[in-house]
């Protein structure tokens, strides 16, 4: 653009005044016009005026005062607005209505530049349209900038001057209660009626009005029974029209060549030539009875008050929309095929909604999402503040029986349940799932997006990279690992003074501590801020962490199954000066940073948790943290986007949060607290949030209750326990299963005895759920080989064991329609109420908490601690970490520590080989038996089947 025209954006706010809407254009701005617009007085480029200052008479012109009757109209409107605002703020204390004004234009500039200005104005309007802090938007622009394109860029719900075609159309149609009406036109009618003028049957002449003002005046006068004529000042018949009129309304300034003598004595003349859009002031008095009654500036003042009333009304409407309401969700239709195609074929056959459309349907505001491509987005945590007064929905956990290679389908049940609730029962519901690790995706499991006609789409994006959260965790984890070994190396090779001088260098002659170094000084009890004033002892105490290499517990991570990284030697290069030690890699999702992400409830909390992570002990036995290493801020920077939940959708277009993915056998195995909290607000009091716990109820569910619920403060309403006839047959003593080999007849034909024997595992998992006082509904995930007798037997035995209900589900083959019975059972169970309780008191000694889980949940006779585990427990207790909950790292394939022990093992001793601490995440995790934190690849990994079509760029073979 060759020239920049003056463009001013202003806002109106009721005190107290938080930061106003952002200044949109950094350009030179002319001074705003006076009080005629009702929002005058620019405080810098972003002018603001308190609502209380817009009192009647507060911005009078130089003429005489208005009669008390008219003055009272303005006071009444302002008072009414204040009362409405006070009522709104009683329930919503943070609510403050905001009016933004775009003011621009110079009539003397050439048309081409005016066209550029119009484009700037439209761009500004579109930005303010999406600013949720602004409830009203008004234009004060030159007439040469008027165009339908400019005016109709305004959102009708923010168009407090009633200039858009939608608002004008509703007014003409008679729906004035559903739209904003021009405050100027309303002011004209109010003033005439309050002046005692009877409008019925009167002849009204509107002179010099244009566009929306002319249309609004004509419509309102006609509603009052008046006969309305319009004319421009240069019309040849103007004098004769004036002589016929009972009332004359001046819509623009009167030219000097038009004499007042053309107006007949006794005619009521009202001047509303202060144009709210152009900001121009006309000359003369607003209302003139030629009997001598004159009132100055009444129209502009009353119009200002009415505009404020519109802003308050817009804010009230916005608040009402933020309250719970049933979503107007456009669900996607399914056309199930038989036989059921592969998961990837089903996923590709359905076209997902654009993610911004889905976000709008579930009540997210445009500035609350960050879009990644077409079908996924991150949701900003600011949503929690906006909806903090919203009641939570019902909280449902999906768990399962002890897993087998035959699969139970917890993710599929989770998706089928929310599809049934929302797409078929019209109940707001959200699924909250973990993000799958690349390890099992390319290793043994394949995708984890659900399956059949109950899955998250697009499944390729769900399973591969998503929005990069796991990569961010990997980067942050390995940065911390590098910081540990680097610090040990430099402390081993430098004197105290050299180390201190490098940690606190002089830059351009200035030497100062960083913020995180000042925090370390404070923790050490050194109350100094000048690096030059520390004593030698204080310098040594500050600079040396004295990490004992044998106590380092922080490992490097990789999101790939790689058995050869389970034990490695690092530091063998000559540059490391002989410093080497044994270390290992863990799978990325086993990183404590993943656990922190899953359990945090805010960016501030995440930063504090990251800083508390213990990575080793010093040579005196005290813990060394990430904060001590000075890396907390950098870790937070790497994780600042990962903390935001990822929004996706099911095959039927219902919302899903995919966030965090801690393994359930070596971490706590649940998706994020933040995703659950946001979803619970979005679904509203009558809605449901369904989240999944990894592996069997003895692992994922127990950790959900004892760890996640402690961290979140959320109370579950229902547990859905997933089982399959095939898996129960294996628990009943069925033959082993080998991947790639057809199932034996025990699993494909009816076998009632095997099912009955295997139900012992289902009954045990129901009993575990009952320990926590939460009602349980059994979801029997039905396969085509299951017989009616087998299905009925499982449901009957589940109810006898104490399940609230047991329901066969068919979502895999037909979608949400196949889980409607499950959805109804879950709704009924939720209405019964939960008597939730934790399994143990965290104040118990670590050993007793481990024993409680082993005996009450697993059914062990007792526990056995290795000498190393005992030593670690004593160390953590001495360091002050004994009151943390327990996260058992145990095989998921059995209630015991032996993976081949199916059903319900009894009288076993649970061996605890090691104990580790995730202090930032907030739990102690014992390792049971030979539990590995780095999975390995099988002989034939899943990657043999995964390929890319280079022509279409479609992924093949992903589940």
KOLPAGU-926482 format. One record per atom (N, C-alpha, C): z, y, x. Coordinates in steps of 0.05 Angstrom, whole numbers, plus 5000, padded with zeros to 4 digits. Layout:
ZYX...
REM end
This chain:
500049765017500050005000500050255018498250435012497950675030500150875026501450875002503551064997505750924980508151004984510350894968511351104949511351034923512351224903515251204899516551424890519451414885520051204863521951024869522750824850525750784853527150824830530050814831531050604812532850434822534150234805537050314803538050334779540750424774542150224756544850224757546350034741548650164727549350074703551750164689553749944688556250014695558349804696560949914686562349744672565049824663567049774686568949954691570849904712572749674705573949534725573549584754570849504763569749624783566949594790566549414814565749164810565048994833562349084843561248964865558649054875556549034853554949234850552949244829550549074836548549074819546048934824544849024850543548854866542548934892540349154889540249334908538149544908535549404913533649444896531249274897529249374918528749634919526749734938528049944956527549914982528650095001526650325005526550504986524650724988526050984982524851214990526051474983526051504953528251594942528551614913529251904905527952004885528652274875531252254860532552484856534952494840534452414812536252264800535852184772536352414753535152394729535452604710538252604699539052804684541752844675542652644654544552734639545952544621544352454597541952564593540452494569540052194566539852054588539351764586541851604581544151734581546651594576547751444600546251464622547151314646546851494670546951744667546351934689548451924711547952084731549852094754549351874773547451904792546951684811548851694834550451484837552251464860550651344883549251514898547451404919544951294905543551114919541051004908541550834884543950714883544550534860546650684843545650844825547451014809549050844790551650904785553350764767554950964751555450904726557151074710559050904693561550974692563450824677562850854647563250634633562850634605564650834591567150864601569051044588568151334591566451394611565551674614563551754594562351564580560251634560561551684533563451864533564751954509563052164495563452194469562052404455562752674467560652824473561053084485561353084515561252854528561752844557559452954573557052954561554753064575553153254558554653434544553353624526551453804542549453894528547654094540548854374538547254584541548254854541548354974513547454834493547454944466550154924453550254964426552754964411553654674407556254644400557454384396556454264369556454004368555653864343557853884323557153874297559153864276560853614280563353624271565153394274563953144262562553154240561452914227559552764246557852924259555952794278557352704303559152874312560652794336562152534332563152494307564652244301562852004302560252034297558351804299558351694327558151874346558051794374560651664382562851794374565551674380565851404368564851374343565151114329563550894343561150964352559550764366560750684392561750884408562950824433565550664429567150744410569650594405569150314397567050274380566350004371565549834395563949954413563049804437565449734454567349914457569749864473571349634461571649644435573249434422571949154425569349144421567848894425568248794453567948984472568148914501570948804507572948934496575748854501576148564490575048504467575348234456573948034473571648104483570147924501571647874527572848084537574248064563576947924560578047904536580547754533580047454540577747354532577147074538575547044563574247254572572647244597573347484614575647484628576547714642574547824663572947654674571047744695568547874683568247864657565747964645565648264646563348374656562948664656559948704650559348834627556548874620555249074640552749014647551349184667548649264656548149524658545449634651544049724676541749614682540149704704537949884694537350104708535250284700533250304723530750264717528650304736527450584730527650764749526751034745524651094766522251184758520151224777517951394765516251504783513851624773513451914781510951994783510152274788507452304775507452454753504952484738502652604753503252744775501152884790499752704811500752464814499552294834497052154823495352074841492751964831493151694818491151624801491251394785491551134801490251124824490450874840493250824849494651034857497351004866499150934843498551054819500150984795499850684789497450574794497050294789498750134808498850214834500650084853503550104844504350334834507050374824507650174802505750144783506149964761506649684771505249604792505649334803508449314816509349534829512049534840514149514818513649664796515549654774515749374762513449244758513448974747514948784765514548814791515948644810518948684808519748944805522549004803523748894777522148914755523048814729523548514731521648374743521848084745524347994760525048144781527448084796529948124779530048354765532348414749532548224725530248134715530347944693531947694700531847614726533147364734535947414746536747674747539447734757541447704735543047504737544947444715547147644712547447824732549548024731548648264713546048274708544948494692544448404663545548554644545248474616543348654600542648884612540749064599539049194620536449234613534549364632533049574617533049824628531650044616529750174636527550284625525550404642525550704638525550854660525051144659522751194678520351174666517851184683515951374670514051474685512051664675510151534655509151694637507351584616504951454628504051554652501651434664502251154674504751074676505450804685505850614662505850724637506150554614503750364611504350114605502249924597503749694585502249544568503549304556504449114578502949104600503648914621506448994633506849254636509449344647511649294627511249394603513449374583514049084576512048924574512548644566513448464589513648584613514848434635517848404631519048584614521948564609522548314592524748184599525647974581526648104555525848004532526648124507529648134504531147934515534047944511535348154529533848274548535048484564533748764557531948754539530449004531532049164512534049314522535949454505534749704493532349784501530950014489528949924468528649664464526849564443523949624447522949604471520149694477518149454479519149214481517348984484516048914457513748784459512348694434514048504418515648344431517248144417519348284400520748474412522848624397521648794375519448924381518049084360517048904337515948674345514948484325517148394306519448324317521648244300522648464282522548714292523348934275521448974252518848964257516848994236517048764216517648524226517848294208520348294191522248474198524648484182527048334195526748254220528848104234530348284253531148524243532448714261535048614273536348424258538848314269538448124292535948044297535347864318534148004343533848264342532448404363533948664370533048784392534049054399532049254387533249464374531749674362532049924379529950084382530050324398532450494392534250544411536550714406535850994397533551104407532751364399532051364369530451164360529751154332532151114314533950944323536450904307538051154306538151304328539651554329538551754309535851764307534551954289535451894260535351634252536151564225539051624220540751544239543651594235544251884232543052054249543652344248542752474222540352384213539352494188541152424165541952164163543652084141546452214143547552234167550152364170550052664164547652774166547353064160546853114130547052894115546752924086543952904076542052824092539252814084538752544070537852554045537052314031534152244038533752014050531151944060529351814039530451714018528851573997526851763984524351693986522251853974521352093990522552144012521852374029519252314044517852544049515452524066516252594095515752404113516552434141514052474158514152674175511952714194513052674222512052484236512752434264510552544282511252744298509252874315509752814344507652734358507652714387509152464397509852284380511152034389509051834398509751654416507851464426509051184426507450984425508150704431510550614414512550494428514750364415516450554398516750804408518350994392517051054366514451104366512951164342513150924322512750684333512750444316515550404304517650444320520350394310521150604289520350864294520951074274519551014247517050944248515550894224516850654208517550444223518650214210521350274197523150414211525750474201525650674177523950864179523651054157522550914132520650734135519550594112521650414099523450304116525650144105527550314087527650564093529350744078527950864053525450774048523950874025522351124030522051204055520651444061517651394064516051604060513151594065512651724092511651564110511451654138508651714146508251944160505752014172506152064202504152004217504252054246501952244254502552404274500552594283501152664311499052744325499352854352499153164350500053294371500253594369497453724367495453594377492753724377491053644352492253504333490853424309490053674292487553704284486653944269488253984243489053774230490353794204493453824207494353884231497253894235498654094217497454334214498854544198499154454169497054334158497254244130499254014127499353844147501353624146504153724148504553924165507154044167508054174141506254294127506954424101507654224080506653974082507253764063509953624068510753624094513053454102515753564093517453374085520253444080521953434105521153244123522553214148520553184170521053334192519253324215520853224239519753014252520952904276519152954300520153094320518653164343519052954364516952804370517152584390516552664418515552904422514953014449515153314448515353454470515753744469513453894455514254094440512254254424510754444443508054434442506554624458507054914448506855094467507455374461505555494440503055384439501155504421501555414392503355234387504055144359506355324350505855504330508055684321510055534302512555614304514555504286514055584257512455794253511955884226510355684210509155484223507655284208509555104192512055094200514054924186515255084163515154954140516155094116519155124116520155354105523055394102524255164086526655074095528054854081527354584092525254564109524554304122526654224143527253974143529053874164527453804188528153914211526653864235528653734255527753504266529353364285527853324311528953404333527653394359528753164375527152954379527952724396526152704420525252934430523252934451524452874478527052824480527952694505527052404504525152344522523952084522525551904541526751694530528351514546526751374568524151344563522551214583521751404605520751634598519751814619522051974631524252004617526452164627526052464623523952544608523452834604525252944582525953194585527453334564525553524550525653514523524153704507525753964504524554164492525954404488526754424458528554584452529354624424531654454416532554484392534954344382534054094368535753884369534953624357534653644327536553754312536353764283536454054275534454134260534454414250533954414221535954504205535454574177534754874177532654954166532055234167534055404152536055264140538255414128540155504150539655414176541255524198542955324213543155064204544854864218543454774244544754814266543554734292545454554307544654324318546254154335544754084360545854134382544454104408545053834420542953694429543153454445544253204431544453214404545652994389544052734392541352754391539752514392540152364418539952504440540152374466542952254470545052394461547752294464548252054447547452064421547851834404546151594413543651654422541951444432543251304457544451474474545851354497548051164488549551254468551751084458550650824446548450854431547250614419546050424439545050544461544050374482546350214495548550344499550950204510551749984490551650044465552249834445550449594448547849654453545949434457546549274482547449414504548149274528550549084523552549184509554849014503553948774485552148824466551148604449549648404466548048494485546648314502548548144519550648274529552748124544554147914527554747994502556047804484554247564479551747614475549847394470549747214495549647334519549547184543552047014546554347124540556846974542556746734523555746784499555646574479553846344488551646414502549846214512551146044535553146164548554446024570556445814560557245854535559245664524557945394518559545194514558544924509556544924485554344794489552544744467550944494474550044364454548444124458545744214471545044074493542644154507540144124489538344304493535644284481533844154501534443894506533143754527530543614517528443664531525943524525525943264540526543054526526742784539523942674541523542524563520942394568520742134553518442074542518041824527517341594546518441364539517741124554515840944538514140804552512440604540512740344556514940204551515539964567513339754565512739634587510839424588512239154592510838944584511938674588509638494599509938364621512438364638512938634651515438684658516238934670514938964697513539184702512239224728514339274750513439314774515339374796516539644792518839694805520239944802518440184810517040144832515340364842513040424823511940214810509840264791510840414766513240334758514440474734515040764741516040814765516741084773514241254773512041154784509541314787508141344760508741174741507441194715508641424698510941514706512241734691512041994707511142204693510942464705513542624700515042674721517542824717517143104708519043214694519043504688519343664714518243904714518844084736521844124737523044124761525944134763527044394753525544614754526544864743526744864713524944714701525044674672527444514664527944294678530344134673532844304677532944464698535344624704535844814680533744944670534145124648535144984623534044734618534844584594537844514594538944474618541844394619543644634624542544874623544345114624544645234651543045154671543245274697541645534697542545734711541245994712539345984736537246154735535146144757536346184785538346354787539446404814541546194822541845984806543845774812542445524824539845534827538445304839536745384862536345204881534545234903532545004902530045064896528144854891526944734916526844474918525644324939523244174928520844284930518544154919518544184888517343984875517044004846519243864830520543664842522143494826525043474835525843634854528743634862529543914870532143964867533244224873536144194881537144384896539944404901541244594882543744544874545144714856547344854871547445114868549445284882552145254870554145284887556945244879557945474862556445704862557345934845557545854816556145644808556245544781559145484772560745374790563445304784565045554776564645774789566046014782565146114755562546104750561546204724562646034701562945774705563845604683566745514685568245664701571045574706572745544681572045694660573645684635572545484616570345354623569045144606570644894607571144764584572544514583570844294595572144104609570643874621569843674600567743524607566943304590568543054596567642834585568942574590567942464617569742314631569142224658569041924658566741804665566341514663565641414691566941194699566341064724565040794719562840744734561440484733562240334758563440104754564239924776563039644770563739444786562539184782564238954790563338714785564638474795564038454825565238264838564638224867561638174870560238334887557338304889556438034901554037964893552737724904549937794911548437634926545637694932543937714908544937614885543337624860543337894847545238064855545238344845546438364818547838584814549138644788547938874774546939074789545539294777547239524767549239604784550939824775549340084772547540144791546040394789544240384764543040154759541340124735542940164710545340054709547040094685547840384682548440514704549140804703546940964691544440914701542141064691541540994662541640734656541140644628543140764609545640794617547740904600547241204594546541354614546141644609543441684594541541514598539041534582539641474553541341284548542141214521543641444508545641554522547241774512545642014504543942104523542542354519539842324504538242134513535542114501535641984473537741824467537741674442540041744423542241844434544541924417544942224417543242364432543342664432546042764441547242634461549742724473549242814501550243054509549943144536551142944555549642864575550742684595549342724622550842664643549942694671550542444686548642344702549242134721549742254748551842164762552442254789552342014808550342014826549841784843550141864872550541654889550441694918547641704928547241844950544641844964544441594981542341434978542141184994541641245024542741075040542341085069539640965076538441075097535940965107536440685118538940625127539540365138538840135119540140115096539339905077536639935065535640175063532940215051530840065068531140085094529239945112530339675121532839615114534139375123533939145103536039125086536238885069536138945039536739185031537139235003534639354990533239535004531139684992532239924978530740024958531440274945534040244929535140474921537640484907537640674884535240704871534940904850535240784823536440554821536440404795534140214795533340134772531039944771529939914743527539804742526139764716525740024702526440034676526140274661528640444660530340404680532840564682533140634712531740844720531840924748531441234750532041334774531641614781528841644792527541854784524841904794524642184806522742214825521042014838522741844857522441584856524141414872523641434902521141504910520641534938522341764950522441984935523942214944526942164944527742004924530641934922531441774946529741584955530541404976529841495004528141695007527241775033527742065038529642135054530242405063531642575042530642575017531642744996531443035005533743175007533643445017534843475045535143255059536043255086539043255091540643185071543543195074544442995096543442755096544342555115543442645143541142775146540342875172542243095182543143265163545043475170547643345180548543135166551043005174550642875202548342755207547842635233547942835255546643065250546643285270549443385275550943435254553643545258555443345272555243095264556942885276556342865306553842855313553142815341553643075358553543305346554343545360557243525368558943435350561743405356562243195378560742975376560942765396560242875424558043035425557243155451559343345461560643485443562743685451565043545463565743305453568043155464567543075493565342935498564842835525564243065544562943275534562543505552565143635560567043655542569543785548571143605568571043345564572443165583571243205611568543205613567143235639568043495653567843715638568443975651571344005658573143895643575943905650576543735675575043515678575343345701574243465727572443655725571043755748571544045755573344175741573844455746576844515748577444725763580144815765580944965739583545005735584445145711583045425709583045575731581945845730578945845724577445665737574645655733573945575704575545385694575145295666575645515647577845665652578545885634576446105635575446165659573446385661570846315648570146055647567645975634568045965604570445895595570945885566571146165554572146355570572446635561570946815581568346815581566846965601566847265596566147415617565847705614562847755609562347885586559547945578559248245578557448345595556948635598559548785603561248655619563748785627565948755607565448625585567448595564568148295561570848245561571747975559573547955534572847775516574347745492574247455481576347385466576447125453574647125428573446895423572046865397574046815375573146835351575046805328576346525329574946315335576046055335577946015358577446155381579246145403581946285397581746505382584146655374585846475356584546315339586046135321587445915338586145825359587445625377589845745391589545995401591846125413594246145394593646205369595746235350597145965345595545745344596745485340598545405364597745505388599245445412601745625415602045815397604245995399603946215419601446275427600846485446599846725430601546925427600847155410599647375426597347315438595847515454592947515446591647745448588847765441587147865464588347955486586948045509586747815530584347715536584147485555585347545582585447795589586447865616589447865619590847825596593847845597595147575597593647355596594947085595595947015623598346875623599446775648597846525656598346435681596946195690597645955673600145935665600945715648599645725621599445975610598146015584595145955585593946035608591045975611590545675612592345535627592045245628592445115601594445205587595045095561592745135541591545375544589245435526586745275533586145265559583645155568583444855569585744725573585644435577586544285551584744115541585443945518586743685528586143615553587243365565586743125548584343095539583642865522583842605538585142405526585342135538582841985529580941935547578441805539578741545524580941405530581341145517582141165487582741415479583541455451581441585434579041635446576941755430576041575407576241675383575441515359572941615347571941845356569541965344567041835357565341715340563041575350560441735343558341675357555741785350554641615326552841735311551741595288548741605287547641425272544741405268544341275241542341385226542041275198539941045198540340875217538640635219540340395227539940175215541439935223540539855251542339855270541639795298544039655311544039385310546239225320546739275350544739345365545039375394546439635402547139795383548640035388551540005380552439765373555139725365557139755388556139715412557839765436555939845458556440085470554640185491556440305513555140365535556540515557555040785560556541005559555341265562556241385589554641575598555341725623554541595648552341445648551541295672549641455691548641685681546941845698548541975721547142025743548542145766549642425760548342565741549242835734551942835720552842605711555442595697557742535716557142525742559142535764561242305761560242075753561941845753563641815727563342005709564841985684563241805664564241575658562941405639565141265623564441175599566341025582564740865562566140675551564840515530565040665503562940655488562840785462561140615443560440735420558840585401557440785382555540675367554340825345555240705319555740875299556240785271553740855254553540735231551540825212552241105203550341285199550841565193552641605169552341435149553941475124556841385128557441265152560241195158561641425172560141635178561341865191563541995174565642085186567742225171566642475158564542595170563342835158562142765131561042525128560042435101562442415082564642305091566942285073568042565066567942745085568843025079567043145058564443115062562443215042563043115014563742855013564142734986566742814973568642904989571342964978571943264976570343434988570943714988570443844961571644074956571244204931570244494934569744584959568644854963567844874992566345084998565445125026567845185044569745335034572145395049573745135055574044975035575444725038574044545058571344535056569844365075570244455104570244715108570644825135573444745145575444765128578144685137578344395143577044225126577043935130575643865156573343995161571843935186573644015210575044225208576744315231579044115235580043985214582343805216581643525227579043475229578243205237579343135265580742915267581942835293579942655307579342725332577342585347578442415370580942475377582242335399585142425401586542315420589242415426589242525455591042715460591242805488593142615504593542675529595042495546598042485539598942675522601742665513601942545486599742435475599742305449599342475425598642735429598242915406595342915398594742955372591942935363590243175373587743115379585743315386583743335363583243575353581543615330578943755337577143755317574643915320575244205324577344305311578144585314579044635343580444455356581144485384578744505402576644365395574144375411572444615405573244775385571845025379569144985365568744765352566144695341566144715310568344795298568544795268566344965256566145215265564145395254561345285255560645165278557945055281557444825263559544655259559244425240558744535212560244735204559944855177557144965173556145095194553445205192551344975187551644755202549844535198550144405170552444435158553044305132552844495108552144745112552344945091550444895068548244765073546444695051547044415040547944235057548543965048550743955027552444165026554644165007553744204978551344294975550344344947549144084936550044004912548943754900545943774894544643544895541743524890541243444862539543594848538843544820536243394818536343164804533843014798533942924769532342734761532242654733531642354731532342244707531841964702528941934690528141694686525541634674525241774647527441814633527241944607527942234608527942354632528242644634531042744631533042574634535842674633536842734661538742914664539443004691541142814707540742834733542142664753542942834777545442804786546142924812546242694832544842744855544942554877546242694900548642614907550042764928552142594943551842594969553642444987553242144984553741995005553241715004555041545022557641585021559341425038559241135030559140955050559140665045561840595032561740395015564240315001565840115016564639965035566239775050567439895075566240125085567440245109568140535104567740635080568740895072569640875043569641095028570841075001568741024979566141034986564040924969563541064942563941324941563441474916561841734922560341814902558842064905560842304905559742544907561542764914563242864890565542964897567343104878565943344866564443494883563143734873561043674852559443454856557443384836558743314810560943164811562443094787563543344773564743524788565943764776563843944763561643974776559544144764558444014739557943754741556843604718558743614694561343584699563243594677563243854663562744074677562544334665559944364649557844264660555144294647554944134621556143894620555843734596557543834573559643984579561444094558563443884548565143984531567443814523566743554510564443554495563643314481561743134498561143224522559143074538560442874556558742734572559742514589558442544617560142494637559142474665559642184673557542054682557741774689557141754719559141664734558841634763559341344771558341274795558440994803560040964828561640754829563140674853561740434867561740444893560340234907561739954906560039754906560939474907562839404883564639214888566339114866568539314859569839264836572039434827574339424847574639204862576739184881576439374905573939464909573439644932572739924922570339964911569540234903571340354882572040204861573640314840576440384850577640204865580340254876580440504893578340544909578140794925577541034908576041004888575441224869578041334858579741144848582241224836584241344856584741184878586841264896586141474916583541514921582741724941581241954927579141884913577442104901578942254879580342104862581742244840584142404850585342324872587442484885586242744895583942724908582642964920581643154898580543054877579243224857581143314835583243154829584943224807583743144780581443014780580142934756581242664746581442634719582542394707580342244693579841994700577741834687578441754659576441734642576941654614576241364609574241254622573240984617572140864643572440604646571140454667569040274654566640274664564640084656564339884678564939624672564939414692562339244688560739244708558039114706558238824716556938654701556838364708554138254700553338044713550937904704551537604702550137464684550537174681549937034708547837124721547036994747549237014768550337254771552437294791554937144784555637124758557936974750557636674756555136584753554636304760555236244789554536434807555036394835558036394840559536574826562436574829563736324817562236184800563235934788562635694805561435734828560835514846557935444848556135624838553335574840552335574869549935454874548935424901548335694914548235694940547635934955544736024950544236274955541636394950540536494976537936444981536636535005534336714997534236955010532037145003529337025008527537064990524736964992524336684981526536544975526236274964526836284934525236154918525736154889528536064881529636184860532336114851532435824841534635704846535035424837535535424807535135194795535235174766537835254753540035234769542635324758542635614749540835774762540736054756538536134736536735954731534536004713534735854686536635664685536935514660539835544650540235494625542935524614544835324627547235434635549335274648552035394640553035314618555435434606557835384624558235144636560635094653560735284677558335324690558335504713559135794705558035884682558736154673561736174667562735974653565635974646567335984671566635824691568235824716568036094731565636204731565236454745566436694732567136674707568336904693571136974704572236794721574836854733574637114749572337154762572037404778571937644760570537624738570337844719573137904708574637694701577337734690579137864710578937784735580537914756579938214759577338274758576538564761577538724737577538604713578638744690581638794694583038594704585938624710586438844730584738864751584939084771584739354757582839374739582439634725584839694708586039494696588439544679590839644695590839584722593039684739593139994738590840124733590640414733590840534705591040374685591440474658588940594645586640514653584140624642582740404626581840464602580340264586577740184599577139934596574739824610572839704589570239774592568139664576566339494595565939244588564239074605561339104596559639164616556739184611555438944623554438764606553038524616550138584619549238614643546538674650544738424646543238424625541838184616539238144630538737894639536137814651534737634631532137604634530537454614531237154614532437054635533236774636535936724623537436934616540036894604539736794575541336614567541236514539543336644522542936634496544836754477547636634480547736374485550336244488551836354512550436384534551636494559552536774555550936934542551637224537554037244520554137084498556437094480558937004494558736794511561136694525562336914543560637044558561637254577563037474561561737564540562937784524565637694511565737454502568237354490570437334510569837214534571937184554572837464565570937654567571637924576573638054557573138024531575038144512577738014512577737754516580237604518581837704542580437774564581837864588582838144586582238284564583338554560581338774560578738714561576738924560576739054532576339314531576139454505573839344489571639294503569239184490567539054512565638884504563738774523561038764509558938884522556438944509554138844526552238684515549838624530548038864532546638904554545039144559542139054567540239204557537439134561535839374572537239564586535839804595533739744616534139534632532139474653529339434641529339304618526639234606525639434586527439604574526439794554527540074557529240124577530340394581532840444565533440694561535940774547536340644520534240594506534340464480535840194482535640064505536939804508539939824515540940074518543840104524545240274504544040314481545340474460547940354451548140084449550639954441552840014463552040004488553940064510554840354507552940534502553740814499555640864477555240724455557140754432559840644439559940414453562440294461563940484480562540614498563740794518564941034503563441144484564441374468566941304453567041064442569340974427571740934445571240814468573440764488574541034498572741224502573641484512575441624492574941574467576541704446579341584444579741344456582341214455584341354474583341494494585141624513585841444536586241574559586841434584589741474592591041264602593841284612593741244642592041394655591441364683593941394701594141214721596241234741595241134768596341244789595641154816596940884822595840734840596940474847599440494864599640704881601840734899602541024904604841074913605741334921604941384950603541604955602641644983604841685003607341734993609541775011610541505023609641285012610441025023609341005051610640835068609640795095606840675094605340715115602540625116602440325111604140175124604039885121604539795092606339925078606939855051604639925032603240135038600840205021598639995025598239915050596339705056597039445042599639375043600539125030600239145000600839374988600539404959597639344950595739454965592839414958592139124961593039004984592338724990593338534969595838584960597038394941596238454912596438704904595938764875592938764869591238844887588438854881586938604891587238534916585738304926586938034919589538034914590837784908591837634933592137784955593037654980596037594978596837394994599637324996601137535013599837625034601037835051598937935070599738115088597938215108598938145136597038155156597738095183596538315201598138455215597238675232596838585261594538655273594138605301595838805317596438735342597938925358596639205360594039215361592639465362593039625336592839485313593139605288596039715285597939555294600739645293601139895309600039905333600340135351599040385338596740345326595340575314597040685290598140505274599840595252602240755261603440665283605740805294604841085304602541095317601541345328600941545306599541455285598841635262601341725247603241545245605741625232607141835248607341795275608641985292607242255292604542255288603042505288603142645261604442525242604842655216602742585195601242365199599142295180599942055162602441985162603241755147603141775117602842025106602842055077600042075065598041975079595341975069594741725054592841735034592041485020590541295039590141055029588940845046586040785036584240755056581440685050580840425065580940205052580639945065577639895072577139825097574539745106574339445106573139335085573239045080570538945070569938695075567438585064567338615034565038685024564638714995564038454981563538244996562537994985564637814974567137884978569337714968571837894963573537794946576137924942577837904968577237694983578737655008577137785031577837715056576437815079574237625088573937405074571937205081569737215061567337295070565137355053564237115036564736875046563736635031565736545010568036665008569936584988569436734961568136594943567336724917569536674897569036764872570936724851573436894856575836774854578336914859580036754879579636814905581236684926584236734923585836544931588736574928590136504953592636604956594536524977593336575005591736775009590636825036592237055049592237055075593437265091591237465099591537715093589437915099589838025127588037965146588438065173587438355177589138525188588338805194587938815224585438835232584738835261585039105274584639315259584839585271585439785249586340015256586840225237585840485248584240635233583140885241583941105221583641355229584441575212582141775208581641835183579842055177581542285166582542445184584542645176583142875160580742945168579243155153578643065125577642815123577042705096579642665081581742585095584342565082585142275076584542085093585441815089585641655115587241445114587441245136585741005128584140905147582540675139583040435158584340235148584739985163582139815162581539685184579239505186580239215182579139085162579938815155578138615169579338435184577738225197575838345217573338255217571338335236569438535224570438705207568738905193567239075214564639105210562939265228562239535215562139745231561340005220558440075227557039885238554139915243552739655234551439665211549939425202547639355221546739105219544439025235542138955217539838935229537438865214537238555212536238455189535838165186533338085201532737825200530337725213527837855201527837875175525538005162526538255146526638485159527538725145525538815124526538995107524839105085522439255096522639355121520439525130517839365133517839095133515438945133513639005109514939085087513439125062512839425057513839595073513539885068511239995083509440135069507040245082506240495067504340645079503340885067500340875064499440925040496540945034495641215045494141215067493341465080491441625064490141505044488241665027489841815006491641674993493141804971495941904979496841835004499441905014501641784997501141574983503141434967504541224984507241204980508841004993508540734979508140524994507940264982510240084991511039894974512939694981515839784982516440024972519140114972520540014947521539774948522939644926521039574903
REM end
